[in-house]
Structure formats: structure tokens, C-alpha cells
Amino acid sequence: MLSLVLGLAVVGAAFVPIGALAQNEAEAPENVIFIFSDDHRYDYMGFHERAPDFLETPNLDRMRREGAHLANAFVGTSLCSPSRASILTGQHAHRHGVVDNQRRVPDTTHFFPETLQQNGYQTGFFGKWHMGRASAEPRRGFDQWVAFRGQGSYFDPTLNVNGTTQQFEGYNASIVTDQALQWLEERGSEKPFFMYLSHKNVHSPFRPHPEDEGRYDEVEMPRPQSMKNTRQNYRMKPDWVQEQRYGWHGVEHMYHRGMESFDRRFRNYAEALYSMDREIGRVLDYLEQNDMAENTLVVYMSDNGFMWGEHGLIDKRQMYAPSVRVPMLAWAPGSIEPGRTIEEMVQNIDVGPTILDIAGAEPVNKIDGRSFLPLLQDRPVDWRDSILYEYYWEWNFPHTPTMFGLRTDEWKYVFYYGLWDLNELYNVQNDPEEMHNLIEVRSDLADSLRNELFDRLEATGGLQIPLKRPRGGQNSERRLPNGSQQ
């Protein structure tokens, strides 16, 4: 059973500080390390029942074995910058305003690490920021800052270290982990700490550590059933899905290279994941070797999932399961019962409220998320019964439409805005591959979910779709399968 600090039971309930624990309970972990990855889909962990047999993630497997697996974790928008802003604000994209990878963070935005600082925490950020603008200058809320510009590079990164640009040699994931562990070693403070370790892995172009390159060369990469280009697979699918199969984010023309690159890129993805997993193990080992594990909670999560051929698509943005679901693990020896599986639906908007809950601090801004600390504690809690999803059309990737969705334990409803096409309704329990669109068979249920969806949007200020100034050249992505421009 858990001995973590008591948290929120319902949205708006009072936070209980660490000092208010019952006398017979062990002292709760005060320190938090949040390890963030990029484009890691929910089922690509070695222990997962859906993982390919060849996949190796020994340290994520260790976190699951010694901690808890939050098996139904989702993002509110499956895209880098909106998801990162939701982590730091606890808000949906339509509230915080970072609706794509080009939007600047509003100056009035409050990040939860700022509140941690005000409540006696020492904070550090290491790695990929990628939100608001491409520069790497220090952002509010962090005492220690080590970051790279935009997407960065897998090798020999240039890092901004507390405002000073420095060039490093080596593999990105190893270098940012070095910087994070060095900060823990040298911080010289008795204050509790919050560390945000944000990896570039496993974002395209997928590059593993040199010693891991070619690890899966002899492996036959899996092809999902829905990847087949058959009439049956696209029956009752929106037209845009089959059309995207031949575009930048489709398997026939992926990243302008086509199907011949699918297996090679897929192998590189798995190899780069293995390389990052090693760095996660270094963090866990450091905590144990320095007697810090008993007083530290480690949470692992990705900013969004990734499609590997499902419905003929790659990348993210869609509300299909591999895109919107993400891995999530919590590790706190002595505080989290080993091997637990948490089935309740959690979202990226819940991360900030949870960490503030552990710190005994209340959020400053209005939030949409809630603390999942009671779930980690295995305490009865009146939890949410649905999650909200949104994605806004992007000028530079025009093949994916604006969409809004609602997902319950049993059903998923997706509403497409601004195009004449089919909406989607799936029974996610009976049809986890999302092959059978029931939008016409269960129109009554679809109407009910649509009304609930728009009620949620209205209640949170989400009925105004943002008009965005175009950035960059649109025609660079509008190519035919033979490579010629339209």
C-alpha cells in the first residue's frame, strides 16, 4: 500500500501537505522526477501484452515490475507542443492556446514548476522544450536550465546551459542525462527537488546510440491488419484517412520516401527506444546508489503516441489509439505497491496537479486536470468517466482535419470539423483495432456522445476554434506519390 501524501479525491478538494500525514504512516516521497519522451506509443514496452516479441525495454519493464503501470493514459492533443503545454499548465489546448507546434506560449501562462519554486522546491529542466518558439533560452519555473533548440539533434547537440550556449559531443539522450545527474550530485541543497528530464527520443529521424545501431536488422517488422490497402479496411472510414495513405504521413509516401523506408525507419525507432531506455536505467540506479529512491517518485510518460501503419497511417495527430494513447509508469520504492496496474483513464493534463499534490501546493491557474495521486495510493476515488480530445488543422500538414473526440471506457466518438466526411464511433472494448465504424448503426449513441462532447467544450471555453496565421510554405508538403508537386 502507498504511503504517499494524501491528495485530491475530487476536483477542487483541498490539498493535504506532507506534514499532515497520519503518525503511523511512513514519510512520503517529496522529490519528483518526470521523465518525458517523444512519440513513444503506449504498447511499445517490452512487458506490454501488445508489444512485438523482439522489443527490449528492460528499464521500463523494471519500473512496471517495481512500480505501477497506468495502463490507460492519454493525451488531450497528439502533437508535441500542445501536449507539452498541457503537461506544464494542467489545461486543455483550447485553454492554454498552444494549439500547434508554431504557437508562442502566451506571456500570461503559468507553469506548475513556478508554484513548486514558491513552495520551497528546487527545480531543473533538461532536454527538449519545443514549445512556443524554437529558441532554447531559459524559461520560467526552473532554477537549472539545460535545453536544446527546437527538435535538436541526436548527436553533438548545442545546449543552452543557464543562458550560455555550449557545444557537446556524443549522443543526445546520454548527454542530457549526464547533465541531470550532475545537477543532482552538485545542487547542494536540502530542499526537495523536481527534475524534468525531456528526451528527444524517439522522434523522427530515429537515430539510436551507435552501439545499438543495427540491433534489429534481422527482425521482420510487424504490419498491423488495418495497414492492408483493401476495400474492407476502408469501409466506413472517413475519406481523408485513405487519402492520407498516399501523403506525407501515409505508408505509401511516408516522409516523401514511400513504403521502401517503412521497415528501416521502424527498426531505427525500436533501436532508438532501446537507447533511451538505458538512460532511464541510469536515473533509477543513481537514486538507489545514493539512497534517494525511498524519497523520490519517478514518473515516465510520452508527449504523444505514434502510428506504425494502422489504417495506412504513420506519425500522430489522429485520435486512433496508437496516436492518442501513451505509456505511463510510476516508480517509488516503498511507496507504490510493486506490479500494480491502474486501469482508470488519466491524461497529460493530470501530471501537474499530481506533482503539486505531492508538494502540498495548490495550482495558481485554472486547471482542467486533476491529481491521480489517489490512484497511485490505491484509494477509492470518484474518477472521470471520459476524456476529451482535440486537434486543430495545421497549414503545413493540411491532410489531417480539425477533430474533437470523447472516449469512455467502452466507446470512442470522433467529430470532424470543416469537411464533409464521416464521423467515427467505435466500441473500444469489442473492437480495440478500431476497424468497425458504427456511426450509422448506433446513431442514437453517436448523437448522445456528440452532445456530451460539445457540453464539455462549452464548459471549458472550447467552442472558439483558433484562427492561426500560416507559417512556412504549404506547397513543400503537397506532393503526389511520384514525388512531383500538385
C-alpha positions in Angstrom: 0.0 0.0 0.0 1.1 3.5 -0.6 2.3 6.0 1.9 2.4 9.0 -0.4 1.0 12.3 0.8 -2.8 12.3 0.7 -4.1 14.1 -2.4 -7.3 15.2 -4.1 -10.3 12.9 -4.0 -12.3 15.2 -6.3 -11.6 18.2 -8.4 -11.4 21.3 -6.1 -10.8 19.4 -2.9 -8.1 20.8 -0.6 -4.5 19.6 -0.8 -3.1 17.9 2.3 0.6 18.8 2.9 3.2 16.2 3.7 3.3 17.3 7.3 -0.3 16.4 7.8 0.3 12.6 7.3 -1.0 10.3 9.9 1.6 9.4 12.5 1.6 5.7 11.7 2.4 6.4 8.0 5.9 6.5 6.7 7.2 9.8 5.4 6.1 10.3 1.8 8.4 10.9 -1.2 9.0 14.6 -1.6 11.2 14.6 -4.7 9.7 14.0 -8.2 11.5 13.2 -11.4 9.4 13.4 -14.5 11.0 11.6 -17.5 9.4 12.6 -20.8 9.9 11.1 -24.2 8.7 11.9 -27.7 6.5 9.8 -30.0 6.6 6.7 -27.8 3.4 4.7 -28.3 1.6 3.1 -25.4 2.2 -0.5 -26.3 5.9 -0.4 -27.2 7.2 -1.5 -23.8 8.7 -5.0 -23.5 6.3 -6.1 -20.8 3.1 -4.9 -22.7 0.9 -7.7 -23.9 0.7 -6.0 -27.3 4.4 -5.4 -27.7 6.3 -7.1 -30.5 8.3 -10.1 -29.3 11.6 -8.6 -30.3 11.2 -5.3 -28.4 13.5 -4.7 -25.4 12.9 -2.1 -22.8 14.5 -3.6 -19.6 14.4 -0.4 -17.5 10.8 0.5 -18.4 10.0 -3.1 -17.6 11.7 -2.6 -14.2 9.6 0.5 -13.5 6.5 -1.6 -14.2 7.7 -4.6 -12.1 8.7 -2.4 -9.1 6.1 0.3 -9.5 2.7 0.9 -11.2 1.6 0.9 -14.8 -1.1 3.4 -15.6 -2.5 1.4 -18.5 -5.0 3.9 -19.8 -3.0 7.1 -20.2 -4.0 9.6 -23.0 -3.0 13.0 -24.3 -5.5 15.7 -25.0 -3.8 16.6 -28.3 -1.5 14.2 -30.0 1.2 16.7 -31.0 4.4 17.8 -29.4 3.9 21.5 -28.3 0.2 21.3 -27.3 0.9 18.2 -25.2 3.9 19.8 -23.5 1.9 22.9 -22.7 -0.8 20.7 -21.2 1.8 19.0 -19.0 3.1 22.3 -17.7 -0.3 24.0 -17.2 -2.8 21.2 -16.5 -5.0 22.7 -19.2 -6.6 21.6 -22.5 -5.0 23.1 -25.6 -8.0 25.3 -26.3 -7.5 26.9 -22.9 -3.7 27.4 -22.8 -3.6 28.4 -26.5 -0.6 26.4 -27.8 -2.7 24.6 -30.4 0.2 23.6 -32.7 4.0 23.5 -32.9 4.2 27.1 -34.1 2.2 28.9 -31.5 4.1 31.0 -28.9 3.3 30.4 -25.3 1.2 33.4 -24.0 3.1 35.6 -21.6 0.4 35.1 -19.0 0.9 31.4 -19.0 1.7 29.9 -15.5 3.8 26.7 -15.4 3.3 24.5 -12.3 7.1 24.4 -11.6 6.8 28.1 -10.7 4.4 27.1 -8.0 6.8 24.4 -6.8 9.6 27.1 -6.5 7.2 29.2 -4.4 6.7 26.2 -2.1 10.3 25.5 -1.4 11.3 23.2 -4.3 14.4 23.3 -6.3 13.6 22.7 -10.0 15.6 21.7 -13.0 14.8 21.2 -16.7 17.0 19.1 -19.0 16.5 18.4 -22.7 13.7 19.1 -25.2 11.4 22.1 -24.6 9.9 22.5 -28.1 7.1 24.8 -27.2 6.2 28.3 -28.2 9.3 29.0 -30.3 12.4 27.3 -31.4 14.9 29.1 -29.2 16.5 27.4 -26.1 16.6 30.3 -23.7 15.7 29.6 -20.0 12.0 29.5 -19.2 10.2 30.4 -16.0 9.9 27.9 -13.2 13.4 26.3 -13.4 16.4 27.0 -11.2 18.6 24.9 -13.5 18.2 25.0 -17.3 19.8 22.8 -19.9 17.9 22.7 -23.2 18.4 22.5 -27.0 16.8 24.5 -29.7 13.6 23.1 -31.4 13.9 19.4 -32.3 17.6 19.4 -31.6 19.9 16.7 -33.0 20.6 13.1 -31.9 24.4 13.7 -32.0 26.7 16.5 -30.7 23.9 18.8 -29.5 24.3 22.5 -28.8 22.8 23.2 -25.4 21.7 26.3 -23.6 23.0 25.9 -20.0 21.5 28.6 -17.8 21.7 31.2 -20.6 25.1 30.2 -22.0 25.4 28.3 -25.3 27.7 25.2 -25.1 28.6 22.6 -27.6 28.7 18.9 -26.5 30.0 15.8 -28.2 28.1 12.5 -28.1 24.6 11.1 -28.0 21.9 13.5 -27.0 20.0 11.2 -24.6 23.2 10.4 -22.8 24.3 14.0 -22.6 21.1 15.4 -21.1 21.0 12.5 -18.6 24.6 13.4 -17.6 23.6 17.0 -17.1 20.5 15.9 -15.0 22.5 13.6 -12.7 25.3 16.1 -12.4 22.7 18.6 -11.1 21.5 16.1 -8.5 25.1 15.5 -7.5 26.1 19.2 -7.2 22.9 21.0 -6.2 24.0 21.4 -2.6 20.6 22.0 -1.1 18.4 20.3 1.4 15.3 21.5 -0.4 13.1 18.9 -2.1 13.6 18.8 -5.9 11.6 18.4 -9.1 13.5 17.3 -12.2 12.0 17.4 -15.7 14.1 15.2 -18.0 12.8 15.5 -21.5 14.3 13.3 -24.2 14.4 13.8 -28.0 14.0 10.0 -28.4 12.1 8.6 -30.2 11.3 11.4 -32.6 12.0 11.2 -36.3 14.5 10.8 -37.8 15.0 7.9 -35.5 18.7 7.5 -34.5 19.9 5.0 -31.9 23.1 5.2 -29.9 26.0 3.9 -32.2 26.3 0.7 -30.1 22.6 -0.1 -30.7 22.6 0.6 -34.4 21.6 -2.5 -36.4 20.4 -4.3 -33.3 17.2 -5.3 -35.1 18.5 -5.6 -38.6 17.4 -9.3 -38.9 13.9 -8.7 -37.3 10.8 -8.8 -39.5 8.8 -5.7 -38.5 5.1 -6.2 -37.7 2.4 -5.0 -40.1 -1.0 -4.3 -38.5 -4.0 -5.9 -40.1 -5.5 -2.4 -40.8 -2.5 -1.5 -42.9 -3.7 -3.6 -45.8 -5.0 -1.5 -48.6 -8.3 -3.3 -49.0 -11.9 -2.1 -49.5 -12.9 -3.8 -46.3 -10.3 -1.9 -44.2 -11.5 1.4 -45.5 -15.2 0.6 -45.5 -16.9 3.3 -43.3 -13.7 5.1 -42.8 -13.6 8.8 -43.5 -12.3 9.7 -47.0 -9.4 11.7 -45.6 -7.9 8.5 -43.9 -7.4 6.6 -47.2 -6.2 9.8 -49.0 -3.6 10.4 -46.3 -2.2 6.9 -47.0 -0.6 8.5 -50.1 0.7 11.6 -48.4 3.5 12.7 -46.1 2.0 10.8 -43.1 0.9 7.7 -45.0 2.7 4.4 -45.6 2.8 4.7 -49.4 4.6 8.0 -49.4 6.0 8.4 -45.8 8.2 11.4 -45.4 8.4 11.6 -49.2 10.2 8.3 -49.4 7.5 5.7 -49.7 7.0 2.2 -48.5 10.6 1.1 -49.0 11.7 3.1 -46.0 9.0 1.7 -43.6 10.9 -1.3 -42.2 14.2 0.6 -41.9 12.6 3.5 -40.0 10.6 1.1 -37.9 13.8 -0.7 -36.8 15.5 2.6 -36.1 12.6 3.6 -33.9 12.9 0.4 -31.8 16.6 0.8 -31.6 16.4 4.5 -30.5 13.8 3.4 -27.9 16.3 0.9 -26.5 19.0 3.6 -26.4 16.7 5.8 -24.3 15.7 3.0 -22.0 19.3 2.7 -21.0 19.3 6.3 -19.8 16.2 5.7 -17.7 18.0 2.9 -16.0 20.9 5.3 -15.2 18.5 7.5 -13.3 16.9 4.7 -11.3 20.4 3.3 -10.5 21.6 6.7 -9.4 18.7 7.1 -7.0 19.3 3.7 -5.4 23.0 4.1 -5.2 22.7 7.4 -3.5 19.9 6.5 -1.0 17.4 8.7 -2.8 15.0 6.1 -4.1 12.9 5.9 -0.9 12.1 9.6 -1.1 11.6 10.1 -4.8 8.7 9.4 -7.2 9.7 8.8 -10.8 7.0 9.2 -13.5 7.6 8.2 -17.1 5.4 9.4 -20.0 5.5 10.4 -23.7 4.1 13.5 -25.3 2.0 11.5 -27.7 1.8 8.1 -29.4 2.8 7.1 -32.9 1.0 5.2 -35.7 3.0 2.4 -37.4 0.8 1.5 -40.3 -2.6 1.4 -38.6 -5.2 2.3 -41.3 -2.3 3.0 -43.6 -1.0 5.9 -41.5 2.2 6.9 -39.7 3.0 9.7 -37.2 0.3 11.1 -34.9 -2.4 13.8 -34.7 -5.3 11.4 -35.2 -7.5 10.1 -32.4 -6.8 6.5 -33.2 -5.5 4.5 -30.2 -1.7 4.3 -31.2 -1.7 8.1 -31.6 -3.6 9.2 -28.6 -2.6 6.6 -26.0 0.8 6.9 -24.3 3.0 4.9 -21.9 2.8 5.9 -18.3 4.7 4.4 -15.3 5.2 5.4 -11.7 8.1 4.2 -9.6 8.6 4.9 -5.9 10.1 2.0 -3.9 8.5 1.6 -0.5 5.6 3.8 -1.5 4.0 2.2 -4.6 2.9 -1.4 -4.3 5.0 -3.3 -6.9 3.4 -4.6 -10.0 0.2 -2.6 -9.8 -1.9 -1.9 -12.9 -4.1 1.2 -12.8 -7.0 1.0 -15.3 -8.6 4.4 -14.8 -8.2 6.9 -17.7 -5.6 9.6 -16.9 -4.4 12.4 -19.2 -1.4 14.6 -19.6 -3.4 17.4 -18.0 -3.2 15.4 -14.8 0.6 15.5 -14.4 1.0 19.0 -13.0 -1.9 18.7 -10.5 -0.4 15.4 -9.3 3.0 16.8 -8.7 1.6 19.8 -6.9 -0.4 17.5 -4.8 2.7 15.7 -3.7 4.3 19.0 -2.8 1.2 20.1 -0.8 0.7 23.1 -3.1 -2.4 24.3 -4.8 -2.5 25.3 -8.5 -2.4 29.0 -9.3 -4.2 28.9 -12.6 -7.5 27.4 -13.6 -6.8 23.8 -14.5 -8.7 21.0 -16.4 -6.7 18.1 -15.0 -6.7 16.5 -11.5 -4.3 14.7 -9.3 -4.1 10.9 -9.9 -2.2 10.5 -6.6 -5.3 8.7 -5.0 -5.0 6.2 -7.9 -1.3 5.6 -7.0 -2.3 5.2 -3.4 -5.0 2.6 -4.4 -7.6 4.6 -2.5 -11.3 4.7 -3.6 -11.9 7.8 -5.7 -14.7 9.2 -7.8 -12.7 9.3 -11.0 -13.6 10.6 -14.5 -15.7 8.5 -16.9 -14.5 10.1 -20.2 -11.6 12.0 -21.7 -11.7 14.9 -24.1 -9.5 15.1 -27.3 -8.9 18.0 -29.7 -6.7 18.6 -32.7 -6.6 21.7 -34.9 -5.8 21.7 -38.6 -2.3 22.8 -39.5 -1.3 24.8 -42.5 2.0 22.9 -43.1 0.3 19.5 -42.6 -3.1 20.0 -44.2 -4.1 16.4 -44.7 -5.3 15.9 -41.1 -8.5 17.7 -40.3 -9.6 19.5 -37.2 -11.2 17.0 -34.9 -12.8 16.7 -31.5 -13.5 13.5 -29.6 -14.8 11.9 -26.5 -13.6 8.5 -25.2 -15.2 6.5 -22.4 -14.2 3.0 -21.1 -16.4 1.5 -23.8 -16.8 4.0 -26.6 -14.9 6.5 -28.7 -16.6 9.2 -30.7 -14.8 11.5 -33.2 -16.3 14.6 -34.7 -14.6 16.1 -37.8 -15.0 19.9 -38.2 -14.8 21.8 -41.5 -15.1 19.0 -44.0 -17.9 16.8 -45.4 -16.9 13.4 -44.3 -17.9 10.6 -41.9 -17.5 10.9 -38.2 -16.5 7.8 -36.3 -17.8 5.7 -33.4 -16.0 2.6 -32.1 -16.7 0.2 -29.3 -13.1 0.1 -28.0 -13.7 -3.0 -25.8 -15.0 -5.2 -28.6 -13.0 -3.5 -31.4 -9.7 -2.3 -30.0 -8.2 -2.1 -33.5 -10.9 0.4 -34.5 -11.9 -1.4 -37.6 -15.7 -1.2 -37.5 -17.1 2.3 -37.6 -20.6 2.1 -36.0 -21.6 5.7 -36.7 -24.6 4.7 -38.7 -25.5 1.6 -36.8 -25.6 3.4 -33.4 -26.6 6.9 -34.5 -28.5 7.4 -31.2 -25.4 6.8 -29.2 -23.3 8.9 -31.5 -25.8 11.8 -31.0 -25.6 11.5 -27.3 -21.8 11.4 -27.2 -21.7 14.4 -29.6 -23.9 16.4 -27.2 -21.7 15.4 -24.3 -18.6 16.3 -26.2 -19.8 19.8 -27.0 -21.1 20.3 -23.5 -17.5 19.6 -22.3 -16.1 22.0 -24.8 -18.5 24.8 -23.9 -17.9 24.3 -20.2 -14.2 24.8 -20.7 -14.2 27.6 -23.2 -13.5 25.4 -26.2 -16.2 26.5 -28.7 -14.0 29.1 -30.4 -11.7 27.4 -32.9 -8.4 29.4 -33.2 -7.6 31.0 -36.5 -3.8 30.8 -37.0 -1.5 32.8 -39.2 0.1 30.5 -41.7 3.9 29.9 -41.2 6.2 28.4 -43.8 5.5 27.1 -47.3 2.5 24.9 -47.6 3.4 23.5 -51.1 6.5 21.8 -49.8 4.3 19.1 -48.3 1.8 18.8 -51.1 3.3 16.2 -53.3 2.0 13.3 -55.3 3.1 9.7 -54.6 5.7 10.0 -57.5 7.3 13.0 -55.8 6.0 15.7 -58.1 4.2 18.8 -56.7 0.5 19.3 -57.2 
